[in-house]
Structures are given as C-alpha cells and as structure tokens.
Amino acid sequence: MAAAVLHFLCGKMAAGKSTLARQLAHEHKAVLLSEDHFLAILFPGEIHSIADYVRYSSRVKDALSQHIVSMLRSGIPVVLDFPANTRRQRQWFRQLVDDAQVAHQLHYLEVPDEVCKTQLKERSRNLPPGAPFTSEAEFDAITKYFEPPLAEEAFNVRVVTRGNGEAGHVQA
C-alpha cells in the first residue's frame, strides 16, 4: 500500500477549490471530507456572520482531527475541502500533518478576483430557490482576510493558476 498523503486547498471563494477537491479524491482514491457538508448538516441556518463561521468551523475541526489522523496513519489518503486561506487556518493542517507524520500537498488556486466573482455569479444562478448565495460585497469582505501561503510555512505547495478565459496551469 502506498503511503497516505493529506491534500488540502487554498484559494479565494469560488476559485474552484471544491471542484479540484473532488478531482483529487477521485484521482488519488482518497476520502473526501467537505467543511461545507459538515456545517450544513450540523449547523443548518446558524451561520450568519464570519464569527459564527469561525466558531462552528472550529467545532467541526476539533471533532474530526483525530479521525483524520487515524485514517492517514492507516494509509488512507485524505482530501480536505476545508479552506487553508489564512495562516491561522493552515495551522490546523500543519498539526494534522505533524500528528499523522505523512506527506502532504497544499493545492493553491491562484485565481484573479474577477474570475472568482464570475464563477460566484454562475454558482449562485444554479442554486435552488431560497438557498443562500454570496454577493460580491460578501466576497470582498471575506477576501480581505485571504493570505497566500508563504515559503516560511514550509508546506509542499502546488500552484494552480487560472485567468480570464484561460485553462488551469499547474506549477509545483
């Protein structure tokens, strides 16, 4: 059995993280865990602010951490569709990697704001009636917290770039 790898993603809202996470899970025959899924099931209608999100996201991470480490130690590859969009968020992933003592890959989607906003509008158009959507103002408010990964964080980073009308480009 090949050694397990922890895959996780960094990128602005609507950059394509969830789509890439599904592709990675399929490609690596990995368990895919999605923060959005857990938040929707465990805390329906309870997230109304960034503070709410931070509180509930922390609870989900606390509940799953040991399970994720156990899977990785057992040789099961894992893809986490949880944002690694700030240094603080990335500390959780670092702890998982260190506790499990496994290889990791941080997939950084480097996508311009205009592309993300276009994708956000498209995603919102396909929501069922009454489903919450994210406005450009909310995108801007959340994006101001975004911090690209830095070399000093010592992650194995795979950069995926995409611009207006351009297909994705990967650099290791």
Rosetta blueprint (number, residue, H / E / L):
1 M L
2 A L
3 A L
4 A L
5 V E
6 L E
7 H E
8 F E
9 L E
10 C E
11 G E
12 K L
13 M L
14 A L
15 A L
16 G L
17 K H
18 S H
19 T H
20 L H
21 A H
22 R H
23 Q H
24 L H
25 A H
26 H H
27 E H
28 H H
29 K L
30 A L
31 V E
32 L E
33 L E
34 S E
35 E H
36 D H
37 H H
38 F H
39 L H
40 A H
41 I H
42 L H
43 F L
44 P L
45 G L
46 E L
47 I L
48 H L
49 S L
50 I H
51 A H
52 D H
53 Y H
54 V H
55 R H
56 Y H
57 S H
58 S H
59 R H
60 V H
61 K H
62 D H
63 A H
64 L H
65 S H
66 Q H
67 H H
68 I H
69 V H
70 S H
71 M H
72 L H
73 R H
74 S L
75 G L
76 I L
77 P L
78 V E
79 V E
80 L E
81 D E
82 F E
83 P E
84 A L
85 N L
86 T L
87 R H
88 R H
89 Q H
90 R H
91 Q H
92 W H
93 F H
94 R H
95 Q H
96 L H
97 V H
98 D H
99 D H
100 A H
101 Q L
102 V L
103 A E
104 H E
105 Q E
106 L E
107 H E
108 Y E
109 L E
110 E E
111 V L
112 P L
113 D H
114 E H
115 V H
116 C H
117 K H
118 T H
119 Q H
120 L H
121 K H
122 E H
123 R H
124 S H
125 R H
126 N L
127 L L
128 P L
129 P L
130 G L
131 A L
132 P L
133 F L
134 T L
135 S L
136 E H
137 A H
138 E H
139 F H
140 D H
141 A H
142 I H
143 T H
144 K L
145 Y L
146 F L
147 E L
148 P L
149 P L
150 L L
151 A H
152 E H
153 E H
154 A L
155 F L
156 N L
157 V E
158 R E
159 V E
160 V E
161 T E
162 R L
163 G L
164 N L
165 G L
166 E L
167 A L
168 G L
169 H E
170 V E
171 Q E
172 A L
